Amino acid sequence: MHKISTLPKNCFVKKKELINKIRNLVESSDLVTALELLREQLRTDSESLNEVLTHRSNVSQLSKDFRKGLISHEQYSIKRNKISSSILLMIEGIDSKDIIKETGDLLIEKLQYENQKLIDKNAYLINLLNKVQYERQLEGLEILKNLQGYWLEIIFSDEQRQFSIGRFIYNEIKKEYEFNGINYKNSGKEFYEWNTIKMVSDFNKNRLYYLYSVIKFEAMNREDYGLGMVQIKPNNKGVWEIKKGFFTDAHEATTAKSFFVVKLEIVAKFLSFNESLDKEKNHRKLIKKIVENKDGIIQEFT
């Protein structure tokens, strides 16, 4: 003998109407509105409500992963289709007595409106973030532009090679900034030349990291590598300068060597050196004067 239901007749109409609306929303890829509508329509003690909340959480997490680039568009589509299929399967098993409210176009319109507000807010926040990042990038480029020129490195932990002359320059071919230079022996003779392979800027910590290649003048057929970092800071006039740093040469397999940095033109002026700094041969002349006056240089600029 069949059990006679005491539920109102329109309850079955309500379930059919709800399922049709949910199916239409899912098929039009509006999963958020579909799940919000289900959440609004189901009683709090309904077994299906937990499943609805789980699907809602999965949709939200999936969208976040896609925005962050953690998954490809293909993976996103596959996972979203699986969620859609699960929702369609779930609504067929909803019991009519679990539905507590009348469905209607007004509720759907409200949910779609609220959903659109969230989409608009997210779009605004994304545009704002992009603007901040763009302005920060422009600020960073201006900082790097200020660093262009020749710099003297005073190396603290190397008694044989205490000085290097580096040049911060924009490479027009690579469209990147580089810090290249020559390390000198205390005799004034060139020891090795370094050239930046890749530079990475960290303006949050005001640091520039650079991977470089090394070629010794006494062994031109061999290329080694190293890693360096320079700390940058604005002076009392607001002009950004390289202040200090460290480097590690792979071929020496030693701990990092720290150094202090000063504008080469300031050192030249201190030593009354008036020849052009744009000519490499004059660097050798200046280094000899620096070595001759190294105690005074170290005392003055470190």
N, C-alpha and C positions, 0 to 999 in steps of 0.2 A: 504494500500500500504506500503510495507516494505521500510525503509530508507536504501539507499545504502551507505556502509562505504567507506570513502575515504582513510582509512589506507592502507599502503602497504601490499601486500599479505604475505610477509615474517614476518610481525608483529605477525600474528597468529601462524606461525611456531615457532617464538621466544618464545611466551607465552607457547606453548606446551612443548618446550624444557626446558624452565626454570622450569615449574611445575614438569616435570619428574626428573630433577636434584635435586630440593628441596625435592621431595618426597623420593628419594633414600637416601639423606643425613639424613633426619628425621628418616627414617626406620632403618638407621645404627647408630642412636643415636647421630649423629653429629649435634646437634641443633645449636651450636654456628656458625659453618660454614654455615649452611643453612640460618640462619637469617642475617649473614653478607652478603651473596650472594644476598639475597632479598634487603637489604639496598642499596647495590651497583647498583642493577638493576632498582629500582623504582625511579620515578621522585620525586622531593622534594615536589611537590604539590599533590602528590598521597594520597588519604584517607587511603590507606593500609599501608603507611609508618609509621604512628603513632602506628598502631597495631603491626607492626614489632618491633619498638623500645620498646614498652611495653613488648612484649614477650622476647626481649633480656635482658631487665632489670630483668624480673622475673627469667629467667634462671640463670643470674649472682647471684641474691640474694639467689636462691635456693641452688646453689653450695656453697656459703659462709656459709649458715646455716648448711649445711651438714658437711662441714669441721670443723666448730666450735662445732659440736656435738649437735646442737640445735634441730635437727630432726633425727629420726631413718632412717635406710636404706629403710625400708618399706614405710615410709612417703615420703621420697625423690623420690622413684620409682613411687609412685602414682601421686605425683604432676608433675613429669617430663612427665609421660604418658599423663596427662591432657593437658600440654603445647604442646606436640607433636600432639595430636588430634586437638587442636585449630589451630595450624599452618597448618595442612593438610586441615582443613576446610577453613581457610583464603585464601590459595593460589587458591582455586577453584573460589573465587570471585574476583580475581584480573582482572582488565580491561587491555586489550592489549595495549591501548594507554598510560598506566602508565609506561610501560617498555621502558627504554631509551637506553639500551646498548645491544650489542650482548652477549649472554652467550657463555661460552666455557670452555674447560678443563683447559686452562691456568689460568683463573680467579679462578676456584675452587682450583687448585693446589696452587696458591698464597695464598688464604685464609687459606687453610689447613696448609700451611707452617708457616704462621704468627700465626695461632692458636697453632701449635706445639711449636713454639718459646715461646709463653706465658706459655704453659704447662711446658716446660723445665725450664723457669725462676721461675715459682711457686715452682717446685720441688726443685730447687736450694735453694730458700729462706727458704722453709720448712726444708731442711736438715741443712742449716746454723743455723736456729732457734733451731732445736733439738740439734745441737752441742753446742751452747751457753748455753742452758738449762742444758745439761749434764755436761758441765764444771762447771757451777754454782753449780750444785748439788754436784760434787766432792769437790769443794771449801767449800761448806757448811758442808759436812761430815768431812772435815779436821778441820774446825773451832770447830765443836762439839767435835771432838776427843781431842782437846786442853783443853776443859773445864772439862774433867774427873778428878775426885778427890773430896776432902772434902772442903766445904766452910762454913764460919761463916756468918750468917745473923745478922745484928745489927738493931733491929726494933725500929724506932723512936717514934712511937705513942702508945707504950704499956709499961707502967711502971712496970707491974707485970711479963711480959714475954718478956724481951728485946733481948733474944738470941735464935737462932736456929742453928743447924748444919745440913747442907744438903749435899747430895752426888750426884754428876752428874755422871751417869754410863750408860753403854750400856747394855741393856737387851738382852741377846743372844736368849732367847725364843721368845720374841716379835719382835726382830730385830729392836728395836727402842731405842732412848736415853730417859732417865728419870732423873728427879730431885726429889729425895726422901730424907726424913730427919726426925728429931725430934725437936720439939719446947720445950724449957725448961722454967720452972719458975725461977724467980730470986733467989730462994732458991737452985737452982741446980738440982731440981727434974724434971723428964720428965713430960710434960703436955700432949702432943699428938704426934702421929706419922703420917706423911703424905706420901702417895705413888702416883706417877703419874699414871693417867688413860690414858691420851693422851697428847702428846706434839706436838705443831705446830710451825714451824720455819718461821720467816719473816726476811730474810737476807737483804731485801731492807731497813728495819728500824733497823736492828740488834737487833731484839727482839725474845724471845722464850716465847710462851704462853703454859701453862699447866693446865689441869684439873686434880684435885687430890682428893683422898679419905682421910678422917680423922678418926682416931680412938684414943679416949682419953684413957689414961692409967687408969683413974679412972672409966671409963665406957666402958669396952672392948666389950660389947655386942651391942654397937650402932656405926653405921658408918655414918659419915656426909661427906660433899663435899666442895670443894673450888676451886677458880680460881686464878692463879698466873701469873705474867709476870716478866721476868728478862731482863735487858738491857746488851748486851755484847759489848765489845770494845777491840781492840788490845792495849797492853801496849807499852811503848817506845822501847821494843825489838821486837815488832811485834807479840807477843804471845797473843792470844785472852783470855779474862778474863770476868767473870761475875762482873758487877760493882754495879748495884742497881736493885731495882724492887719493886713490890707491891704484896699483896695477899688479898683475901677476903674470909673469912670463912663463909659458909652459915649458920652454926649453931649459929653464933654470930649476924648475920643480921646487921652488922655495915658497915661503909664506909671502903674503902680499906686502908690497913696499908702499909706504905712504909718502905723499909729497904735498908741498904747499905750492900755490900757483899765483903768479903776479903778471900783469901786463908787461910784455917785453919792452914796449916803448917807455914805460916808467923806469925800468931797470936801465935802459939805454941813457935816459936823461940823468939818472943818478950817477952814472959813470961818465957823463959828458961825451957820450958816443953819438956823433951826429950823422953818421952814414946811413943810407937807406936800409930799412929793415926788410924791404921786399926782395932783396937780392940775397941768395943763399950764401954766397961767399962772404958777405958781411956778417952773417950769423956766426961763422967760424971765428971771425975777428972779435966779435962781441963775446963769444964764449971764452976766448982766451983772456979777455979783460975780466970777465966774471970770475973765472978760476983764479986769476991773480988777486982778486979782491973778494974771494969767497967768504971770508970771515965777516967782512963788512956787509956783504949782500945778505948773508944768513941773518945777521943781527938786525938789519934794517927791515927785511921783508917777511920774517917768520915770527 
